Amino acid sequence: MSGTPPVGVGPHPEPWPDDPRLDPDLLAAGDRRNVVDRYRYWRQEAIVADLDRRRHPFHVAVENWQHDFNIGSVVRNANAFGAQAVHIVGRRRWNRRGAMVTDRYQHVVHHPDVAALASWAAGESLPLVGLDNLPGSLPLERHHLPERCVLLFGQEGPGLSSEALDACAELRRISQFGSTRSINAGAASAIAMWAWICRHSQPSGQSSAG
């Protein structure tokens, strides 16, 4: 019984395409990376440059006070949904395993505390929108996210810190119908970014004020 077929593509047939975006080593050896077919054989810096031309005008931020293992999933989701950048607040070190190497293609920025994030966001005229299941938060399915914003997530367990809540211009919650109080930041970030896409992104992937 044969095993699972390898991911990606093998060596490119010669003669190779004359395209400066392509990596000769990948053309020769094959490309088994976790990238969409559009980027097969592309250099890493060429992929980032192409993504930079198409990223959406929202950012994602997540607090990192306890080395939350969900941060890797947040980065991976941000890459999938075309976020401008991921901002990690608190500890600089984070578990990259869950990112599945998407951090190579996604801009990741560090802020030492919430005040630093809030100062940066104010300078960019980007409101902080907190995602947490708290009194006073508005249901995400009935209250659209701003087109330009920073989606801010807390940690597994404690959720958003008091400093983060004070810095937020708006609060949203993801409606839940079971017995658990919350879902983890990885799952919450995917839902929130999908909600942003449903409101502001056209089928072609082009951003729209909607």
Secondary structure, DSSP 8 states (H G I E B T S, - for coil): ------SSB----SS----TTB-HHHHHH-B-SS--GGGTTB-HHHHHHHHHTT--SEEEEEEESS--TTHHHHHHHHHHHT-S-EEEEE-S----GGGTTGGGTS-EEEESSHHHHHHHHHHTT--EEEE---TT-EETTTS---SSEEEEE-BTTTBS-HHHHHH-SEEEE----SS-S---HHHHHHHHHHHHHHHHB-TTS-B---
